[in-house]
Amino acid sequence: MAELVTQGSRRLGGYLRELRDACKKTLEEVAAHLDQDKGTISRYEGGRLKPKWPVVVMLTNLYGATDEQAERVRELYEAAKSEPKPVRLPSGTPSAFRRLVYETGVAWRMRQVGGGLVPGLLQNDKYMQALRATLADPESAQPKHFGVRNKRQKRIDPTDPKPLIYHVIMDEIAVTRQVGGAEVLLDELHHLADVAENWENVTVQIVPKEAGDYGCGAGGMTVVDYDNSEPSWVYFESLADSHLVDNPEDVQRFAELFDRAARIALSPDKSIEFIRQQIEVLEKS
């Protein structure tokens, strides 16, 4: 099973790595001191494995941490220990999507170009249930798959301690396609308009059909950014599969595609107006 990385464990591991680098200790030296293999130390530093408190104390002592640094380590350890349990995905989940789900918890920002449906992070329960009913694959329609989506949505909620910055660009068809019927779509559009208007960390843009092709017609894509030196990467979908791209030049091309779509799309204010217009149309019908 894949190791689960959380925001807290990553921050703790990153700080321990800084302390090790500062005192010029190698992974081999640290591993020998703890009587562990260097792969375990690497997993500590990458946030893929949370060290027990006695191990953390041994590391801070080995690194000659100051009182201030030791206190910072304790704060990070307590934060990592008190984190909610990470999302566990159903077996068979594609590896690229698996990483996207895990990284939702630790990323700073996600820039997404959606397709013909409202993106998962913005779907309300009625809309999700309507989508479940249309899936031909019984396994994909299982509630556990959509439970993961509910948990991911908490990261864009403004009540999150450090809410995800989320900028999404979607086709006009996404806010006019009557998934589940007019009533379900109306309820979803009210939710979408409320989020777009009131959640400062969320930006929604609509690409009108008059804009023509803007380079993402074959499927959606998401650029994942961090608030430290960790490089961005891209998740994108095709008709048959999902993919992960982390080559810097390729990531830059996807980022430029996003910027181009943002220029073509309606402004955030105009997009909210467009959503409100669709609400009026449905309410009158």
Secondary structure, DSSP 4 states (H G I P E B T S, - for coil): -PPPP-HHHHHHHHHHHHHHHHTT--HHHHHHHHTS-HHHHHHHHHTSSPPPHHHHHHHHHHTT--HHHHHHHHHHHHHHHTSPPPP-PPTT--HHHHHHHHHHTT-SEEEEE--SS--GGG--HHHHHHHHHH-S-TTTTSHHHHHHHHHHHGGGSTTSSSPPEEEEEEEGGGGTS-TT-HHHHHHHHHHHHHHHHH-TTEEEEEE-GGG---S-TT--EEEEE-SSSPPPEEEEE-SS-EEEE--HHHHHHHHHHHHHHHHHSPPHHHHHHHHHHHHHHHHH-
